[in-house]
Each structure stands twice: as C-alpha cells, then as structure tokens.
Amino acid sequence: MKVYADTAFLCSLYAPDAHTARAARWMATVSEALPVIGLHRLELRNALRLRVFRKEIDPEQRDRAMQMFLSDLAARILLPVEPAWSEVLTEAERLSAGHTERVGTRSLDILHVASAVVLGMPQFLTFDARQADLASSAGLRVLRP
C-alpha cells in the first residue's frame, strides 16, 4: 500500500484535535511508512505554531509534538522523500485549471495532491472534503480514516 497523507492528518497525530483518535487508530493498522516531503515539515511546524497562537496548545505541547514527529522520522514510521518540484508545479497547475473552480481547493492542498501524483502514490489520506474531491478527480483512491 502506498499512501500519501495530507498535513492535517499528520498534525492530528501529533497535537490533539477532533481527528486525533481516528488518525491514531488508522496509524495502528499501517505497516508501511508514510512519505513526508518538505512541504509537510513546513506546514506541520507552522500548524503547531498557529495552534499555540490560538491557545489550542501551549509551547510545551508544541515541543512534544515536534519531538514525536522527529522520533517517527528517525524510526522510519515516516519516510522523508522529495518529489521533483518542477513536475509537482506542472501537475498542480493542471489540477488547478481543471478543478479549482468546481471544487474550491486551496493552493497548498493542490500541491499535496500533485505531490502524491508525482510520487506515484495511488492512495490519498485526508479528513478534508475538498481535498478528497480533488484527489479523487486526480485518479487517487481517497482514504477517510
């Protein structure tokens, strides 16, 4: 199974939110590492900082979440990979032109779906309905934990 998870799924694993229990249950069933690209790392770190700003978590929780994320990278539960960014941008533009006016997807969501396509990941894991719609339109099998 080759699964690409969006950043919101990863964030739910490391900092408590409405989807944390579902994300943890799904991860308990997985035997393969989830790919993580630079965009995931940036978005995850920023999302945790934003949660501190919103007072949803405190700085100590942010630090623990980041440490768990780094530990999972070291343990190869998460696998660092990088797509060819010129191909990702080309695919993202194609997806945007073909679907944004219908689906209403944001640029970062488009970049994740395009990354999954370029990396050859046939399955896309998300809690987001619009991103799921775009991933499905791109020919990916959507997993909704």
C-alpha positions as CSV (number, residue, x, y, z in Angstrom):
1,M,0.0,0.0,0.0
2,K,1.4,3.4,-1.0
3,V,-0.4,6.2,0.9
4,Y,0.2,9.9,0.9
5,A,-1.3,11.7,3.9
6,D,-2.1,15.4,3.9
7,T,-0.6,17.6,6.6
8,A,-3.8,17.9,8.6
9,F,-3.8,14.1,9.1
10,L,-0.2,14.3,10.3
11,C,-0.9,17.2,12.6
12,S,-3.8,15.3,14.1
13,L,-1.3,12.5,15.1
14,Y,0.9,14.9,17.0
15,A,-1.3,17.5,18.5
16,P,-4.8,16.8,19.9
17,D,-7.7,17.8,17.8
18,A,-11.1,16.5,16.7
19,H,-9.5,13.9,14.4
20,T,-6.7,12.6,16.7
21,A,-8.4,9.4,17.8
22,R,-9.3,8.4,14.2
23,A,-5.8,9.2,13.0
24,A,-4.2,7.2,15.7
25,R,-6.5,4.2,15.1
26,W,-5.6,4.4,11.4
27,M,-1.9,4.5,12.1
28,A,-2.1,1.5,14.3
29,T,-3.2,-0.6,11.3
30,V,-0.4,0.6,9.0
31,S,2.8,-1.4,8.3
32,E,4.4,0.9,5.7
33,A,6.0,4.3,6.3
34,L,4.1,7.3,5.2
35,P,6.1,9.6,2.9
36,V,6.9,13.1,4.3
37,I,8.0,15.9,2.0
38,G,9.4,19.3,2.8
39,L,6.0,20.8,2.4
40,H,4.7,18.6,5.2
41,R,7.5,19.6,7.5
42,L,6.9,23.3,6.9
43,E,3.1,23.0,7.2
44,L,3.3,20.8,10.3
45,R,5.6,23.2,12.1
46,N,3.6,26.2,11.2
47,A,0.3,24.5,12.1
48,L,1.7,23.7,15.6
49,R,2.9,27.3,16.0
50,L,-0.5,28.5,14.9
51,R,-2.2,26.3,17.5
52,V,0.0,28.0,20.1
53,F,-1.1,31.4,18.8
54,R,-4.7,30.3,19.0
55,K,-4.1,29.0,22.5
56,E,-5.2,25.5,21.5
57,I,-1.9,24.1,22.8
58,D,0.9,25.5,24.8
59,P,4.6,25.8,23.8
60,E,5.4,22.6,25.8
61,Q,2.8,20.7,23.9
62,R,4.2,22.1,20.6
63,D,7.7,21.0,21.6
64,R,6.4,17.5,22.5
65,A,4.5,17.2,19.2
66,M,7.6,18.2,17.2
67,Q,9.7,15.7,19.2
68,M,7.3,12.9,18.5
69,F,7.3,13.9,14.8
70,L,11.1,13.8,14.7
71,S,11.1,10.5,16.5
72,D,8.8,9.0,14.0
73,L,11.0,10.2,11.2
74,A,14.0,8.6,12.9
75,A,12.1,5.4,13.4
76,R,11.1,5.4,9.7
77,I,7.4,5.4,10.6
78,L,7.5,8.5,8.4
79,L,9.8,8.4,5.4
80,P,11.4,11.6,4.1
81,V,11.1,11.9,0.3
82,E,11.1,14.7,-2.2
83,P,9.2,14.9,-5.4
84,A,10.6,16.6,-8.5
85,W,9.2,20.1,-7.7
86,S,9.1,21.2,-11.3
87,E,6.8,18.2,-12.0
88,V,4.7,19.0,-8.9
89,L,4.2,22.6,-10.0
90,T,3.2,21.5,-13.5
91,E,0.8,18.9,-12.1
92,A,-0.6,21.5,-9.6
93,E,-1.3,24.0,-12.4
94,R,-3.1,21.2,-14.3
95,L,-5.2,20.3,-11.3
96,S,-5.9,23.9,-10.5
97,A,-7.0,24.7,-14.1
98,G,-9.2,21.6,-14.2
99,H,-10.8,21.6,-10.8
100,T,-10.4,24.6,-8.6
101,E,-13.4,26.5,-10.0
102,R,-15.6,23.4,-9.3
103,V,-14.0,22.2,-6.0
104,G,-12.7,25.3,-4.4
105,T,-9.3,23.9,-3.4
106,R,-6.5,25.9,-1.9
107,S,-3.0,26.1,-3.3
108,L,-1.4,24.1,-0.5
109,D,-4.0,21.3,-0.9
110,I,-3.4,21.3,-4.6
111,L,0.4,20.9,-4.0
112,H,-0.2,17.9,-1.8
113,V,-2.4,16.2,-4.3
114,A,0.1,17.0,-7.1
115,S,2.9,15.7,-4.9
116,A,1.1,12.4,-4.4
117,V,0.6,12.1,-8.1
118,V,4.2,12.8,-9.0
119,L,5.5,10.4,-6.3
120,G,3.2,7.7,-7.7
121,M,1.2,7.3,-4.5
122,P,-2.1,5.7,-5.5
123,Q,-3.9,6.5,-2.2
124,F,-4.5,9.8,-0.5
125,L,-5.4,10.1,3.2
126,T,-7.3,13.2,4.3
127,F,-10.1,14.5,6.5
128,D,-10.8,17.4,4.1
129,A,-13.8,17.0,1.8
130,R,-12.5,19.4,-0.9
131,Q,-9.0,17.9,-0.9
132,A,-10.6,14.4,-1.1
133,D,-12.7,15.6,-4.1
134,L,-9.6,16.9,-5.8
135,A,-7.6,13.7,-5.1
136,S,-10.4,11.6,-6.4
137,S,-10.5,13.7,-9.6
138,A,-6.8,13.2,-10.0
139,G,-7.3,9.5,-10.0
140,L,-6.2,8.7,-6.5
141,R,-8.1,6.4,-4.1
142,V,-9.2,8.5,-1.2
143,L,-8.9,7.1,2.3
144,R,-11.0,8.7,5.0
145,P,-10.0,7.3,8.4
